[in-house]
Amino acid sequence: MVKGLKIQHKIYLGLMFLFLYAPIFVLVLYSFNTSEAMGRWTGFTLKWYRELFRSDVIKNAFYYTIICAIISTIVSTVFGTVAAIGIYYHKKRVQDYVLNVNYLPVINPDIVTAVSLMLLYISVGIQRGFTTMVLAHIMFSTPYVILSVLPRLQAMDPHLIDAAQDLGATQLQAVRKVIIPEIMPGIIAGMLIAFTMSIDDFVISYFNTSGGVTNLSIEIFNMAKRRIRPTVNALATLMVAVIVMFVFIINRIGSKKKMEYRLKEDEK
């Protein structure tokens, strides 16, 4: 009976991974296809990658995507971390109220947020472009950083900052040298979420930029209205490769730290 269940679990797991990763595998495969037509393999080529690196439109969109993601990630991580620390050290009633307000941008549909921001920029006379897109990304990323950092604060010893101050540290030093290192995993998680969301975002970016400023998602959408060329497959394949490499490095660092921690524990 147990053996049968194990086989069923393996089949279920295999089907789940097939469902999740089959589209990515197909996309990667057809990025090396000589034909522009999807669904028909005609031979191996690297010409779409060469065309990708020669495309000024893709380069421009990639530049804006990365710069916007870096700026919005840094700013939203700082804002979100400071806000999370402020929320944590407030009274319970204030915490509940602020957290409920913080949930609104998270659960709000992207289209509502996008149109609201667009109307705000128009009403105050701000010309939409790169700056407005960055501000929009900061706005929708910050709540996710708060939600990533706050659980780390709640899991922390509440008397740490008092102990640091008793030992002579100022309040700012206690936050910088005690609290920040303690909640660093939450800060890194929030930073990664903010960066990923900025790279991935389409709806909010589409409504809050103009004047030739586009990111990759907008550019791919514009291509889809005409005809998606295999250069998009090549671009997506490179992005997948970078993400896989990044995840591998993070896992290696995490495994190394766990090994070091276990060795220290064994020495004790």
Secondary structure, DSSP 8 states (H G I E B T S, - for coil): -HHHHHHHHHHHHHHHHHHHHHHHHHHHHHTTBSSSSTT----B--HHHHHHHH-HHHHHHHHHHHHHHHHHHHHHHHHHHHHHHHHHTS-HHHHHHHHHHHHHHHHS-HHHHHHHHHHHHHHTT---SHHHHHHHHHHHHHHHHHHHHHHHHHHS-TTHHHHHHHTT--HHHHIIIIIHHHHHHHHHHHHHHHHHHHHH--HHHHHT--TT---HHHHHHHHHHH---HHHHHHHHHHHHHHHHHHHHHHHHHHHHHHHHHHHHHH-
